[in-house]
Amino acid sequence: MLLFNQTVRLQVDDVVVQYHIFETEQPIMITFPPGNEALSDSDLIENKTPWGFEFFAKRQMNVVSFNPIGKGNYYNSSELAIFTAKLGKHLDCFSERIGYGVSRGGFATSMFSKNLCLDRALLLMPISTYDISIAPWDPKVREAAQYPNASSSADSTECEIPLTIIYDPLYKPDSMHMKRYQSCINRLPLPGVGHRIPRALLQLGILSSTVLQYRQQQIDPASFFLKIRKRRALSIFYRGLQACNKTSKFSLRSRVILFHKIRYHVNNLDIDPKKIHQQLSESIQKRCFYTTDCILNHGYRNVAGISALVLC
């Protein structure tokens, strides 16, 4: 079934599969992308490379990359299930079969882990299920409810292989998904970035090294935690904290987060002044609207305190 020393691309129902086998003595990586990397019709015409393929192929590492077609694709194709089961029988020639998936890709990686005979997998902020009756607390699951076939997908927590999961423990949906995975043996928290784990790792300059380190053996927790301490220098760190904070926009915690976010932008005006100015303007407009609404509709008493916050 597998062809060696050449790039092979095929379409299985509504999923594009692309692989390259260099040598069976090394591990093979099986990748599934986040939902925002789904291929469009124009991507198919341009033969866009599936997510994750180039990263491993250019390093001459065995790789099989799955990429869904269409935004509402939740891997519930019976044809795809049959294909992955057949493919898994041809992967026993490799030294190890390693999965790698992000968000919806984490869901797919764990869901097909048995079919593909995976030995272990690295998941970044995985979605454990798209069944809204199980996870009504996740906005991504609620969004998926508009697609009729989304909730019919299997529960990926039935996965039995050892998992390493990187997630934000302060972001409730991702934290609750993580806790549903009983086979998770390594939990690597990256607090304060919300559902932006890959972007945070990329901006910290450690996304590639983290993935490659996992492929080689396991991620060293001590080294990982030391490197992510620099996340406070990222703009998404404060956006992530705001997403994690479910209290009032004018609580003490929100004020502290807003203060540090503004200070970050002021100290980094050389990065992109126009973008920062636009973001701050939009943020102030939202707070002015909220302030007016509180005064007119809710009789908010601490008007001076709110005004001081908005104008600071």
C-alpha positions, 0 to 999 in steps of 0.5 A, a space after each residue: 500500500 505504501 510507496 517509498 522515497 516519493 511524495 504521495 498525495 491522495 484524497 479519501 472522501 473529504 480528507 487529503 492525505 499526503 505522505 513521504 517515507 524515507 526509511 523504516 528504521 526511523 519513526 513515522 509521524 502522523 499529523 492532524 491540523 487544527 480546524 482553522 487549517 482545513 483546506 478550501 476549494 481553492 487550496 485543492 486547486 493549488 495543491 496546498 500541502 497538508 498541515 505538518 507535512 513540510 515540517 517533517 518532510 524537509 527534515 527527511 522524517 517519515 510523515 503521513 499528514 491528514 488534512 480535512 476539506 471544508 470548515 465543518 469537517 469533523 472527521 466523521 467519514 466512514 470511508 476515512 475510518 476504513 482507510 485509517 484501519 487499513 493504513 495502520 496495518 502497514 505501519 508496523 514496519 516502522 520503529 515507532 508510530 507517533 501522533 501529533 495533533 492540535 485542537 480539532 487535530 488533537 481530537 482526530 489524532 486520539 480518535 484514530 489512534 487505535 486504527 493507526 496503531 499509534 504508540 504515543 501522541 503529542 496533543 496541543 489543547 485537544 478537543 476531547 469531543 464535539 458532542 454538545 451534550 457532553 461538553 456544552 461548556 466549550 464555545 468551539 463545541 457549541 459552534 460545531 453544533 451548527 454542523 449536523 454531523 459534528 456531534 456524531 463523531 466518536 468520543 476521542 477519550 477512548 484513546 488508550 495510548 500514552 498522551 502528552 498534552 500541552 494546554 492552558 490550565 487557566 482556560 476552563 474549556 481546554 482544562 476540562 477537555 484535558 481532564 477527560 483524557 484518562 491515558 494522559 501521562 504527561 501534562 505540560 501547562 502553559 498558563 495565560 495564553 488561552 486557546 493559542 498554545 501553538 502561537 505562544 510556543 512559536 512566538 517563544 521560539 520553541 515550537 519546533 524544538 518542542 515537537 522534535 524533542 517529543 519525537 526523539 524521546 519525551 519533552 523535558 518538563 524542567 527545560 520546558 517550564 524554564 523556557 515558557 517563563 518568557 511568555 509574559 513578554 508576549 501580547 497574547 499572554 494578556 489576551 489569554 488571561 482576559 479570555 480565562 478571566 470570567 469575572 466582571 470586566 471591572 474587577 481588580 483582576 481585569 484591571 491588573 491584566 488591562 494595566 499590564 497589557 497596555 504597558 506591554 504595548 507602550 513598551 513595544 511601540 516599535 513592533 507595529 504602531 498602527 496595529 497597536 493603536 488600532 487594538 487599543 482604540 478598539 479596547 477603549 471603545 468597548 470599555 466606553 460602551 460598557 461604561 455607558 451601558 452600566 450607567 444608563 441601564 444598571 445604575 452603576 455607582 462607581 462612575 469615577 472609578 470606571 472613568 479613571 480606568 477607561 482614561 488611564 
